[in-house]
Amino acid sequence: MSRTNYSSGAPLEETIGYSRMVKVGNMVLIGGTTSVQPDGSVYGEGSAYEQAKYIFEKQVKLLEQAGASAKDVVEIDAFLTHMSDCKDVAEAYSEIFHDIRPLFTAVGTTELNRITQLCEIKIMAIIED
């Protein structure tokens, strides 16, 4: 089975030794993604909805690089610093995934990498044969 690692270009990927996305066979996994922009700032500060929407759109673009699409997503895990933001993250989720209906789990966590980050999301997709 072939394996392809994808980088987002974040400096820590090389330093620590991890990939943003890995494709193995017909499975595509995107690691925990936040709304950090290329300039290092956090997109949508103060809005879990804006952060989640940014993350989901970014992840769909990543999937396309691996030959997958939103319709191939089978599982999504969201980590939220405030469970009260779950409704906002779910709203952003529904805009893309409502009719696809992948598994969706939201988990509360005390903090993420930066205090302004309200959610981090990871995705698993299986490309249809």
N, C-alpha and C positions, 0 to 999 in steps of 0.2 A: 504494500500500500504506500502510495507516495505521500510525502509531507512537504508543505510549503509554509514558511514563516513569513509574516507580513509585519512591517514596522510602520509606526506612525511618524517616526523621526524624532520622537522624544529622547532627549539625552540619556535618561535613566534606563531606557531599554538596552542600550549598549553597555552602560556601566554595570547594571545589575545582571543583565543577560536574560531578558524576557521579550516576548513578541506581543504586539497589540492583538494580532489575529493569527490563528493557526488553522490550516486546512489539511485534514488527513482523509484521504479517500473522498467520500462525498459528505463528510462532516466538516462544518466550519464553526470555530469557536472564537468569540471575541471576548477578551478579558475585560475586567471592570473598567468602565470608561466614564469619565466625568466631563464637565463642560469647559475644561481648560482649552483656551484658544491657542493658535500657533504663537502668539506673542506672550503667552504665559498668563494672561488674565483669565478670570473666570467669567464665562458668558452667563447672563441672567442672574446676577447676584440678587439674592432676596426673593427669587421666584423659582420654586421647585418645578412648576409647569414649564417655564422657559428653559430651565436647565435640562429637564427630561426631553423636551421636544428637540433641543439642540443635539443631545446625545443620540436619540433614536435616529435622527436624520443622518448624523455622522456615521452611525453603525450601518445603516442601510447602504450608504455609499461604500463603506468598507466591504460589505457582503458582495457588492457588485464587482469589486476587484477580484474576488475569488470565484466568480461565476455563479453566485447565488443571488437571491432577492428576498424581500420581506416575506413572500409567500412560503419560503423554505424554513422560516424560523419556527422552531418547535418548543423552545424554552427561553424565558427571560427571568432574570433575578435582579431585583432592584434593592439597593441598600439606602435607607433614608435616615437622616439624622433626626428627623421629627416625623413620627408616624402620622401626625395630623396633616402632613403634606401628601399622604397616600392618594387622596382624591385628585390632587393636581397632577401627580405623576400618572395616575390611571387615565386621566383625561388625555394627556399627551400620548400615552400608549394606545388608547382607543382610536385616535386619529389615523394611525397606521395599521394597527393589528386587530382591530375589532372583528372583521370578517374572517381573518386568518385563524384566530383563536389558539395561539400557542399557550403553553403553560405559563403562568405568571405568578411569581412570588415576590412579596415585598417584606423586607426584614428591617427592623429598627436597629440602628447602631449609634453609639455615643458620639462618634466623630469620624470624619473622613480626612484626607490629606491636608485640606485647608478649611478653615472655619467658614468660609463663604460657600463651600461646596455642600449642597443640600442632598444630592443623590449621586449614586454611582450605579451603573447598570452593566450587566454582562448578558451575552446572548449566545445561544447554540442554534445552529441551523443544519438541516440535512437536505442536501440537494437531491431533488427527485431524479430518478433515472430516466 
